[in-house]
Amino acid sequence: MKTRITELFGIKYPVICGGMMWLCKPELCAAISNAGGLGNITAGNYNSGEELRMAIRQAKQLTDKPFGINITMLPSFRITPEIYDDWFRVCCEEQVAAIEVSGAPAKKYIPMVREAGVKIMHKVGSVRHAVNIEKMGYDAVLAAGIEEGGHPLNDDVTTMVLTPRIAESIDIPVISTGGIADGRGLAAALALGAEGVMMATRFIATTECLVHPRIWEEMIGRQEMDTTLICKTVGLQGRALKNQLVDEILAVEEKGGTLNDLMPLLTGKRSEAAWENGDVDSAALMVGQSIGLIQDVVSCQKLLDTMVADAEAIFRKNAAR
Ligand SMILES: Cc1cc2nc3c(=O)[nH]c(=O)nc-3n(C[C@H](O)[C@H](O)[C@H](O)COP(=O)(O)O)c2cc1C
């Protein structure tokens, strides 16, 4: 399956893993890249450029295929401007295939990234942001609908509408993300004008994702209505799995609580621990509505092979109608 995205990143399948705080580490990254997709290491897991460099080198030991680095440019107490500088510099020095940016645009880094031959894409939730990103010189845009796990834009536009709207508004390739977990989603995204898909939630239910087995049970057992938007009232909208802690967060928001009131409930330490120990009710687990499409835990290889074969079968079936 060749598209402008497989060409851009030098990958077999037009399937990319999105950044996932605490989960996108070298092992999962390499498994996805070895399976023909574009794996991801999330820079936010590391506290310095050198820590990120070690993770990149670990992934390079596990795969000789291209992979990307997620850099999330959201307000943070932990990540200083110097750390952002170091992350971008290390990505260039290590010649990673791609950088996936979310949050604020990485305008000041683009000349350095381009000179290093590293491809750069940005995750957006609106046409206006996509147009802006293209003007800045990015290589590709990710159209992220409100269904996605993580932090969808508060324009609240679905992937189904956002993908074709962005595809008709810019010339650089578009990758669809949010709500995609199988070959049907891949076929739909390509039909809507995207040249590839990004998934995150689906990759949690793979044998190479280092989470507690109770998390896998949850990924299979929960349905599409089991996520909700949190932190809308404090301007930091996120989509998370409904659970005890998320109920507490929503209760604080309902009483007019501030970001300061919410911070103890949102700490990264909680999520990091919950993924590891399987205590599903103790953290806001930022998963997408695509959780409803997950029925099994499989290897990344099986997931990607099946997904692409299913998408191709859909196109063949439709062509024969
Ligand atoms: C557990 C989890 C953590 C995430 N963390 C980040 C992150 O740190 N930075 C980011 O840009 N996106 C993050 N995302 C969003 C994903 O990269 C991706 O855009 C989104 O999940 C796609 O939708 P899907 O979950 O339906 O596949 C996260 C998603 C999940 C599921």
The ligand as a Tripos MOL2 file, in Angstrom:
@<TRIPOS>MOLECULE
LIG
   31    33     1     0     0
SMALL
NO_CHARGES

@<TRIPOS>ATOM
      1 C1         -2.5850    6.7840   26.5300 C.3       1 LIG1
      2 C2         -2.4310    7.9290   25.5770 C.ar      1 LIG1
      3 C3         -1.4990    8.9260   25.8240 C.ar      1 LIG1
      4 C4         -1.3290    9.9720   24.9190 C.ar      1 LIG1
      5 N1         -0.3500   10.8970   25.1540 N.ar      1 LIG1
      6 C5         -0.1000   11.8470   24.1920 C.ar      1 LIG1
      7 C6          1.0110   12.7210   24.3270 C.ar      1 LIG1
      8 O1          1.7810   12.6660   25.2970 O.2       1 LIG1
      9 N2          1.1970   13.6510   23.3460 N.ar      1 LIG1
     10 C7          0.3810   13.7270   22.2420 C.ar      1 LIG1
     11 O2          0.6060   14.5490   21.3570 O.2       1 LIG1
     12 N3         -0.6740   12.9000   22.0990 N.ar      1 LIG1
     13 C8         -0.9220   11.9620   23.0280 C.ar      1 LIG1
     14 N4         -1.9640   11.0910   22.8510 N.ar      1 LIG1
     15 C9         -2.8110   11.2110   21.6340 C.3       1 LIG1
     16 C10        -2.3290   10.2630   20.5310 C.3       1 LIG1
     17 O3         -1.0280   10.5530   20.1050 O.3       1 LIG1
     18 C11        -3.2690   10.2710   19.2940 C.3       1 LIG1
     19 O4         -3.3340   11.5630   18.7550 O.3       1 LIG1
     20 C12        -4.6810    9.8170   19.6200 C.3       1 LIG1
     21 O5         -4.7250    8.9640   20.7010 O.3       1 LIG1
     22 C13        -5.3170    9.1460   18.4010 C.3       1 LIG1
     23 O6         -6.5910    8.6630   18.6820 O.3       1 LIG1
     24 P1         -6.8960    7.1350   19.0860 P.3       1 LIG1
     25 O7         -6.5190    7.0330   20.5090 O.co2     1 LIG1
     26 O8         -8.3490    6.9620   18.8300 O.co2     1 LIG1
     27 O9         -6.0420    6.2480   18.2360 O.co2     1 LIG1
     28 C14        -2.1470   10.0400   23.7580 C.ar      1 LIG1
     29 C15        -3.0900    9.0330   23.5250 C.ar      1 LIG1
     30 C16        -3.2330    7.9830   24.3960 C.ar      1 LIG1
     31 C17        -4.2360    6.9100   24.0800 C.3       1 LIG1
@<TRIPOS>BOND
     1     1     2 1
     2     2     3 ar
     3     2    30 ar
     4     3     4 ar
     5     4     5 ar
     6     4    28 ar
     7     5     6 ar
     8     6     7 ar
     9     6    13 1
    10     7     8 2
    11     7     9 ar
    12     9    10 ar
    13    10    11 2
    14    10    12 ar
    15    12    13 ar
    16    13    14 ar
    17    14    15 1
    18    14    28 ar
    19    15    16 1
    20    16    17 1
    21    16    18 1
    22    18    19 1
    23    18    20 1
    24    20    21 1
    25    20    22 1
    26    22    23 1
    27    23    24 1
    28    24    25 2
    29    24    26 1
    30    24    27 1
    31    28    29 ar
    32    29    30 ar
    33    30    31 1
@<TRIPOS>SUBSTRUCTURE
     1 LIG1         1 GROUP 0 **** ****
